[in-house]
Amino acid sequence: MNNLGDLNMYLFEQLERLNEEDVSGETLNNEIERSSAVTKVAGAIIDNARLVLQAEKMKEETAVNKLPNILQG
């Protein structure tokens, strides 16, 4: 995953795997666990993107010309 578009596509692919009718039992349980892990990581990625966006907005609204490297989009 390189960007939020890729993340969105990956999340929908995961949803499709969960929605497969022929998946059940242990395979389904494994997919549910995988989905839970993916959701947690995706949430962290989204939170990070939100922070970068907030930093960019702050930069535009104030006299700050340069953000720390970690906050640059």
SVG drawing of the C-alpha trace seen along z (x, -y; Angstrom):
<svg xmlns="http://www.w3.org/2000/svg" viewBox="-23 -34 35 59">
<polyline fill="none" stroke="black" stroke-width="0.4" points="0.0,0.0 1.4,-3.3 -1.6,-5.7 -5.1,-6.0 -6.6,-4.9 -4.6,-1.6 -5.8,-1.2 -9.4,-1.7 -9.1,0.9 -7.5,3.3 -10.2,2.8 -12.9,3.6 -11.0,6.7 -10.9,7.8 -14.7,7.2 -15.2,9.3 -13.3,12.2 -15.4,12.0 -18.6,12.0 -17.7,15.2 -20.5,17.7 -18.3,20.8 -15.9,19.6 -16.8,21.1 -15.5,22.7 -11.8,22.2 -11.1,20.5 -13.8,17.9 -12.5,17.5 -9.0,16.9 -10.3,14.4 -12.2,12.6 -9.0,12.4 -7.1,11.1 -9.8,8.5 -9.5,7.3 -5.7,6.9 -6.2,5.1 -8.8,2.8 -6.4,1.8 -3.5,1.1 -5.8,-0.8 -7.1,-2.9 -3.5,-3.9 -2.8,-4.8 -5.9,-6.9 -5.1,-8.6 -1.7,-9.4 -3.1,-10.9 -5.6,-12.9 -2.7,-14.3 -0.7,-15.3 -3.9,-17.0 -4.4,-18.9 -0.8,-20.0 -1.1,-21.2 -4.2,-23.2 -2.4,-24.7 0.4,-25.7 -1.9,-27.5 -3.8,-29.3 -0.7,-30.5 2.7,-32.0 4.4,-28.6 6.3,-28.1 7.8,-24.7 6.5,-21.7 8.7,-19.0 9.5,-16.3 7.4,-13.8 4.3,-16.0 4.8,-16.8 2.3,-15.2"/>
</svg>
